[in-house]
Amino acid sequence: MLCSILRNEKISWAHNDAPGIFESLQKQAAENRVETLVYHSLCLANTQNQLPAPVWKHWHAQTRKAIALELLRGKELSDLSSFFNDQHIPMLVIKGEALSCTHYPQAHLRARSDTDIYIRPCDLGKVRKLLRAHGYTISSRPYKARQFNTHRPVFGGAVKFDVHWRLSNHPEYARVLEDSDLWVFAVPLPGFSSTQTLCPVHALLLACMHLAGNPDHDPNRLIWLYDIHLLLSSLTEEELAEFSKCATEGGIQQRCKQIIEKTRVCFETRVPKNILRELSEPEPGRSNTRSLHSSALGLIIDDFRQFGLRGKLEMSLEYLFPSAGYLLNRYGKEGIRWVPVLYFRYLLVGIFERIGSR
């Protein structure tokens, strides 16, 4: 039913009066992060008043909250862009934040819990220093996670940013796109002066990698599949061919096709048959060189090359000497007495797991 609404199909609510159907619809919309999007579609069809009053009022209230949050989020992103521009540090706005501006009719319709931005690895130290100078709190381990979280108080709340220096933390996806290509083909972000985002082809690749490369993400969540639907629907034949080429060269074409097929089932997205055939080609076998390149160890080695002397030292310390809090949290223990044992375990098991992982 949610997919039908998002496809703007006419729904006969009179035939959907089974006990609990509207409560289930409300729950599923929340879990799939499409509440405001569904409410928007119902308003366009002028059928929102056919819903039970509690459901209608809930989605109306959620939409008003989303609009208010969007004002805060937009102001904070504008400020952050100015800080970066003043210091001549390039950045790209990516993922949901970017798509809310480029592919959704109104930005608040794209639900998201944070704003993702991408920076060059060589700028990691400067960016962290800049953010602290402007009152941002930084959390997480930036080298190991290949990103870090940051926020600062805004009108009694907080707008969160995820700052990435790799597009993915997964070894097989982190280097599918060359860093230099991201900047060469970047396009302006609508509504924000001097701010850029990924070109549509790269944005679609990232959306597919985001679902395929993170086991913690539900690959069937509608908001992510709807992103892919909008991206696919907006690409020209030449751009679709370029997407297929990039996916094939990166050896992830079949995984991209699986995600696209999910999108087609949900939203009847039109994709040329020749593109689907190209994405169906077998992915390359693993030579020793390719296995190392796509392994956790190979990615760590390449990460190390991205930084100067200070960055190399900080990265080494972060990997070899994790904080007590990190160890206790990772292994689910309490009490400082566990730290020596956990550190020994971390060295013997954790590092070897990364060497052997693919």
PEFEN-V418360 format. One record per residue. N is the residue number from 1. RES is the residue in one small letter. SS is DSSP state (a for helix, b for strand, c for the rest). D_FIRST is the distance of its C-alpha to the first C-alpha in Angstrom with 1 decimal. Layout:
BEGIN
[[N & RES & SS & D_FIRST] [N & RES & SS & D_FIRST]]
END
This chain:
BEGIN
[[1 & m & c & 0.0] [2 & l & a & 3.8] [3 & c & a & 5.4] [4 & s & a & 5.0] [5 & i & a & 6.2] [6 & l & a & 8.7] [7 & r & c & 9.7] [8 & n & c & 10.7] [9 & e & c & 9.6] [10 & k & c & 10.5] [11 & i & c & 8.3] [12 & s & c & 10.6] [13 & w & a & 10.4] [14 & a & a & 13.4] [15 & h & a & 11.9] [16 & n & c & 9.6] [17 & d & c & 12.8] [18 & a & c & 13.2] [19 & p & c & 15.3] [20 & g & c & 13.8] [21 & i & a & 10.1] [22 & f & a & 10.4] [23 & e & a & 12.7] [24 & s & a & 10.5] [25 & l & a & 7.8] [26 & q & a & 11.1] [27 & k & a & 12.5] [28 & q & a & 10.0] [29 & a & a & 10.1] [30 & a & a & 13.8] [31 & e & a & 14.3] [32 & n & c & 12.7] [33 & r & c & 14.8] [34 & v & c & 12.4] [35 & e & a & 13.0] [36 & t & a & 15.3] [37 & l & a & 13.4] [38 & v & a & 10.3] [39 & y & a & 13.0] [40 & h & a & 14.9] [41 & s & a & 12.4] [42 & l & a & 12.0] [43 & c & a & 15.8] [44 & l & a & 16.4] [45 & a & c & 14.7] [46 & n & c & 16.6] [47 & t & c & 14.0] [48 & q & a & 14.1] [49 & n & a & 16.7] [50 & q & a & 14.5] [51 & l & c & 13.2] [52 & p & c & 15.6] [53 & a & a & 18.5] [54 & p & a & 18.4] [55 & v & a & 14.9] [56 & w & a & 15.9] [57 & k & a & 19.2] [58 & h & a & 18.1] [59 & w & a & 16.0] [60 & h & a & 18.9] [61 & a & a & 21.4] [62 & q & a & 19.6] [63 & t & a & 19.8] [64 & r & a & 23.4] [65 & k & a & 24.2] [66 & a & a & 22.8] [67 & i & a & 24.9] [68 & a & a & 28.0] [69 & l & a & 27.5] [70 & e & a & 27.2] [71 & l & a & 30.6] [72 & l & a & 32.2] [73 & r & a & 30.7] [74 & g & a & 31.9] [75 & k & a & 35.3] [76 & e & a & 35.7] [77 & l & a & 34.7] [78 & s & a & 37.2] [79 & d & a & 39.9] [80 & l & a & 39.3] [81 & s & a & 39.5] [82 & s & a & 42.8] [83 & f & a & 44.2] [84 & f & a & 43.5] [85 & n & a & 44.9] [86 & d & a & 48.0] [87 & q & c & 48.8] [88 & h & c & 47.9] [89 & i & c & 45.3] [90 & p & c & 42.5] [91 & m & c & 38.9] [92 & l & b & 35.5] [93 & v & b & 32.3] [94 & i & b & 29.6] [95 & k & a & 26.0] [96 & g & a & 23.5] [97 & e & a & 26.3] [98 & a & a & 27.4] [99 & l & a & 24.0] [100 & s & a & 23.3] [101 & c & a & 26.5] [102 & t & a & 26.3] [103 & h & c & 22.7] [104 & y & c & 20.7] [105 & p & c & 21.5] [106 & q & c & 22.5] [107 & a & a & 23.5] [108 & h & a & 22.0] [109 & l & a & 18.4] [110 & r & c & 19.1] [111 & a & c & 19.3] [112 & r & c & 22.2] [113 & s & c & 24.8] [114 & d & c & 27.8] [115 & t & b & 29.3] [116 & d & b & 30.4] [117 & i & b & 33.6] [118 & y & b & 35.7] [119 & i & c & 39.5] [120 & r & c & 42.3] [121 & p & a & 43.7] [122 & c & a & 47.1] [123 & d & a & 45.9] [124 & l & a & 44.6] [125 & g & a & 47.7] [126 & k & a & 48.0] [127 & v & a & 44.4] [128 & r & a & 44.8] [129 & k & a & 48.0] [130 & l & a & 46.6] [131 & l & a & 43.7] [132 & r & a & 46.0] [133 & a & a & 48.4] [134 & h & c & 45.7] [135 & g & c & 44.7] [136 & y & c & 41.8] [137 & t & b & 41.5] [138 & i & b & 41.0] [139 & s & b & 39.6] [140 & s & c & 39.0] [141 & r & c & 41.2] [142 & p & c & 41.0] [143 & y & c & 42.7] [144 & k & c & 41.1] [145 & a & c & 37.6] [146 & r & c & 38.2] [147 & q & b & 36.7] [148 & f & b & 37.3] [149 & n & b & 35.6] [150 & t & b & 37.2] [151 & h & b & 36.7] [152 & r & b & 38.9] [153 & p & b & 38.6] [154 & v & b & 37.2] [155 & f & c & 37.5] [156 & g & c & 37.2] [157 & g & b & 34.3] [158 & a & b & 34.1] [159 & v & b & 32.4] [160 & k & b & 32.2] [161 & f & b & 33.0] [162 & d & b & 32.8] [163 & v & b & 35.8] [164 & h & b & 35.6] [165 & w & c & 38.6] [166 & r & c & 36.8] [167 & l & c & 33.3] [168 & s & c & 32.6] [169 & n & c & 34.4] [170 & h & c & 33.8] [171 & p & c & 36.9] [172 & e & c & 35.3] [173 & y & c & 33.3] [174 & a & c & 35.6] [175 & r & c & 37.9] [176 & v & c & 35.7] [177 & l & c & 36.3] [178 & e & c & 39.9] [179 & d & a & 40.3] [180 & s & a & 42.5] [181 & d & a & 40.0] [182 & l & a & 37.4] [183 & w & a & 40.0] [184 & v & a & 41.3] [185 & f & c & 38.0] [186 & a & c & 36.6] [187 & v & b & 35.4] [188 & p & b & 35.6] [189 & l & c & 32.9] [190 & p & c & 32.0] [191 & g & c & 33.2] [192 & f & c & 35.5] [193 & s & c & 39.1] [194 & s & c & 40.6] [195 & t & c & 37.5] [196 & q & b & 36.0] [197 & t & b & 32.9] [198 & l & c & 32.2] [199 & c & c & 32.2] [200 & p & a & 28.8] [201 & v & a & 29.8] [202 & h & a & 30.8] [203 & a & a & 27.7] [204 & l & a & 25.5] [205 & l & a & 27.9] [206 & l & a & 27.7] [207 & a & a & 23.9] [208 & c & a & 24.1] [209 & m & a & 27.0] [210 & h & a & 25.4] [211 & l & a & 22.7] [212 & a & a & 25.2] [213 & g & c & 28.1] [214 & n & c & 27.0] [215 & p & c & 26.4] [216 & d & c & 25.4] [217 & h & c & 22.3] [218 & d & c & 18.9] [219 & p & c & 18.5] [220 & n & c & 14.7] [221 & r & c & 14.3] [222 & l & a & 11.9] [223 & i & a & 14.5] [224 & w & a & 17.1] [225 & l & a & 15.3] [226 & y & a & 14.5] [227 & d & a & 18.2] [228 & i & a & 19.1] [229 & h & a & 17.0] [230 & l & a & 18.9] [231 & l & a & 22.1] [232 & l & a & 22.0] [233 & s & a & 21.1] [234 & s & a & 24.1] [235 & l & c & 26.7] [236 & t & c & 29.4] [237 & e & a & 30.6] [238 & e & a & 33.5] [239 & e & a & 31.3] [240 & l & a & 29.1] [241 & a & a & 32.3] [242 & e & a & 33.6] [243 & f & a & 30.6] [244 & s & a & 31.1] [245 & k & a & 34.7] [246 & c & a & 34.3] [247 & a & a & 31.9] [248 & t & a & 34.4] [249 & e & a & 37.4] [250 & g & c & 35.8] [251 & g & c & 35.1] [252 & i & c & 31.4] [253 & q & a & 30.1] [254 & q & a & 28.4] [255 & r & a & 26.6] [256 & c & a & 25.3] [257 & k & a & 24.2] [258 & q & a & 22.2] [259 & i & a & 20.2] [260 & i & a & 19.9] [261 & e & a & 18.6] [262 & k & a & 15.8] [263 & t & a & 15.0] [264 & r & a & 15.4] [265 & v & a & 12.9] [266 & c & a & 10.1] [267 & f & a & 11.3] [268 & e & c & 13.8] [269 & t & c & 16.6] [270 & r & c & 19.9] [271 & v & c & 22.7] [272 & p & c & 26.2] [273 & k & a & 27.2] [274 & n & a & 30.4] [275 & i & a & 28.7] [276 & l & a & 26.7] [277 & r & a & 30.0] [278 & e & a & 31.8] [279 & l & a & 29.3] [280 & s & c & 29.7] [281 & e & c & 33.5] [282 & p & c & 34.8] [283 & e & c & 35.2] [284 & p & c & 38.9] [285 & g & c & 40.8] [286 & r & c & 42.2] [287 & s & c & 45.8] [288 & n & a & 47.7] [289 & t & a & 47.4] [290 & r & a & 43.6] [291 & s & a & 43.2] [292 & l & a & 45.1] [293 & h & a & 43.3] [294 & s & c & 39.9] [295 & s & c & 41.1] [296 & a & a & 41.0] [297 & l & a & 44.8] [298 & g & a & 44.7] [299 & l & a & 42.3] [300 & i & a & 44.6] [301 & i & a & 47.6] [302 & d & a & 46.0] [303 & d & a & 44.9] [304 & f & a & 48.5] [305 & r & a & 49.7] [306 & q & c & 47.7] [307 & f & c & 49.7] [308 & g & c & 53.2] [309 & l & a & 55.6] [310 & r & a & 54.2] [311 & g & a & 50.6] [312 & k & a & 51.8] [313 & l & a & 53.6] [314 & e & a & 50.6] [315 & m & a & 48.3] [316 & s & a & 50.8] [317 & l & a & 51.3] [318 & e & a & 47.6] [319 & y & a & 47.2] [320 & l & a & 50.5] [321 & f & c & 50.8] [322 & p & c & 47.4] [323 & s & c & 47.7] [324 & a & a & 48.2] [325 & g & a & 45.0] [326 & y & a & 43.0] [327 & l & a & 44.6] [328 & l & a & 44.1] [329 & n & a & 40.4] [330 & r & a & 39.8] [331 & y & a & 41.5] [332 & g & c & 40.5] [333 & k & c & 44.1] [334 & e & c & 45.9] [335 & g & c & 49.5] [336 & i & a & 51.6] [337 & r & a & 53.6] [338 & w & a & 50.7] [339 & v & a & 50.8] [340 & p & a & 53.7] [341 & v & a & 52.1] [342 & l & a & 48.7] [343 & y & a & 50.3] [344 & f & a & 52.1] [345 & r & a & 48.9] [346 & y & a & 47.2] [347 & l & a & 50.0] [348 & l & a & 50.4] [349 & v & a & 46.9] [350 & g & a & 44.7] [351 & i & a & 46.7] [352 & f & a & 47.1] [353 & e & a & 43.4] [354 & r & a & 42.9] [355 & i & a & 45.7] [356 & g & a & 44.2] [357 & s & c & 40.5] [358 & r & c & 38.9]]
END
